Amino acid sequence: MDFQFISPRKNALVYLVKIMTGVLITWYGLRALGLDEPYWALISLIIVTEPDVNLAKANFRARLINTLNGCVVACLALIVLGPGFLSLLVALATSVLVAMLLQNYPANWRLGPATVVILMSAAIGGKGLHQELQYALLRVGEVIAGSTVALLQSLAYTYALKRLAPPSN
């Protein structure tokens, strides 16, 4: 059997180590703060993780912008239209329009509308506007936490590489 199609990509070990350590830090850190299931934080950590600090910063920025887009639009739709499929459609369309009409909007714009769907679908089965808005804010906090851990890991990784590199003459 020929296994030549299997070959590790550049930085495969770096990605693996950073994602696994980041997941452990994020999971246990947020659980210690009382959050039982910090899945959004883990997803954000994975999305933002990069060996290159500049790519990590760009991913952090994009994740934050898209999450804020989705949360603001979903919350406004919940306040104005209430939970339901029609308000989900309006919020989804609005989120896509925001991403398409703003100059320099991040290329991975689909995360904004995806956030709308996740928040609005949870709100449809919710127990009141207060709980639904609280849920949305909790998700924003999770995204910021996971993204921040990934960004800090990239900064630490870059710093460690510079410190361990032999001095150049």
C-alpha angles and dihedrals in degrees: 000000000000117000099178090119088068113080128140117249122233111283093012092137091045091053092047095049095043094047094046095046091042092051091051093048093045098042097048094036094054093040088053087054090054103264107133100194113023095177095140089055090054092048091050091048090054093046094050099040113114133148089224111075093211092056090046090053091049091048091048091052093046093047091050094047093047094046092049090048092051095043097046093047093045092048093048091049091050092050096044103032104016125224118319144101094274092053089047090056092048092048092047092051091046093051092050091048092050090053094045098044101046119087116235093015110162116272093236090065093147090083089073096058090040088056089052092054093048094048096041094047090051090048093054088068094036130120102236141327095277093056092045093051090046089053091052093051091048090055091051088052091050092050091050092047096050093042091049093052090051092048093047090050090053091050091049092046092051091047092049092050091052092048094047095045115103113254113266120229 
